[in-house]
């Protein structure tokens, strides 16, 4: 199979990821932080190693400001619901995934007010529109780093600077960028960064994390066992235990650590160059095919490796099925859990066929995808 669905989950993983998960299950399968025997200590070391790796990748001096979650959706729910209360106002964009929109709509029932700032046809947000939407009770600004529909990279530094100027917390959804684009949290004005482990960080599914700026406190979504302060009936207040109740996904976190090892060894810059080279090749090939509409910015420096297209007026899910059945090409058709983004670019009814490039995509695969689209368009 030609796998072009990396925006959903990256595949394949580096060999070290499979090896790390298997080793953890077979040799260090104890519960980290709960016992004092050798296996439990080693499991704890694996978790710490991955946390420190994330700190290196995102330039976070204190790795305990990064907590582990099940996925980016879990992280976003904690950041959003742990921040907003009745009477608060939140600003977000029309390019957000439902992992942002649905928690906000749920909070709207409890008296939280929402402003959706609309992007242009390419999915680009004007930070000045966000500035104009600020009210006296605005407590949180949320932006995706890159759209999972158009690949559009948002001006998060500019948005974050505005948020900082007004003393408003800024949350970034890095589902499509963590591991691919450089994210320097020591420099960028970001208060919270939500990320999945299973996409460009090259880890297993069921892993993710949330960076919380030092000095910022969220209300936890759950309380329970942490292995620390067990004599107390009250949830610990220190990081990361405040937000990591219950047994964490140690084998998955071991695999995530190995995925980040691959990125740090290979070089994030080289991985980005690889993906953008094939992104440009793919866009150039698509541009020559009559009847194909390409969504998002034309400049590859303004988009991640996500390319949404349509072929004339054909149903996008049908086209994705044909690519799978006839050409053995894995894509995604439909609305990609982001109806507001599709409404913004005018594809709410038709959806799009989404191709997403990964670090192991090859030149031959890109050529075969272009040829398959050409044949379908004929």
QUIBELLIN-V638892 format. One record per run of one state. SS is the DSSP state (H for helix, E for strand, - for the rest). FROM is the first residue (numbers start at 1). TO is the last residue. If there is no record, write none. Layout:
# QUIBELLIN-V638892
ss:SS from:FROM to:TO
ss:SS from:FROM to:TO
This chain:
# QUIBELLIN-V638892
ss:- from:1 to:1
ss:E from:2 to:3
ss:- from:4 to:4
ss:E from:5 to:5
ss:- from:6 to:14
ss:H from:15 to:27
ss:- from:28 to:37
ss:H from:38 to:58
ss:- from:59 to:62
ss:H from:63 to:65
ss:E from:66 to:69
ss:- from:70 to:71
ss:H from:72 to:81
ss:- from:82 to:88
ss:E from:89 to:93
ss:- from:94 to:97
ss:H from:98 to:108
ss:- from:109 to:112
ss:E from:113 to:117
ss:- from:118 to:126
ss:H from:127 to:132
ss:- from:133 to:137
ss:E from:138 to:144
ss:- from:145 to:145
ss:E from:146 to:146
ss:- from:147 to:151
ss:E from:152 to:153
ss:- from:154 to:155
ss:H from:156 to:165
ss:- from:166 to:168
ss:E from:169 to:173
ss:- from:174 to:177
ss:E from:178 to:178
ss:- from:179 to:180
ss:E from:181 to:181
ss:- from:182 to:191
ss:E from:192 to:196
ss:- from:197 to:207
ss:E from:208 to:212
ss:- from:213 to:240
ss:H from:241 to:243
ss:- from:244 to:249
ss:H from:250 to:266
ss:- from:267 to:267
ss:H from:268 to:287
ss:- from:288 to:291
ss:E from:292 to:295
ss:- from:296 to:299
ss:H from:300 to:302
ss:E from:303 to:303
ss:- from:304 to:305
ss:E from:306 to:311
ss:- from:312 to:315
ss:H from:316 to:327
ss:- from:328 to:328
ss:E from:329 to:330
ss:- from:331 to:331
ss:E from:332 to:334
ss:- from:335 to:338
ss:H from:339 to:345
ss:- from:346 to:351
ss:E from:352 to:356
ss:- from:357 to:362
ss:H from:363 to:377
ss:- from:378 to:378
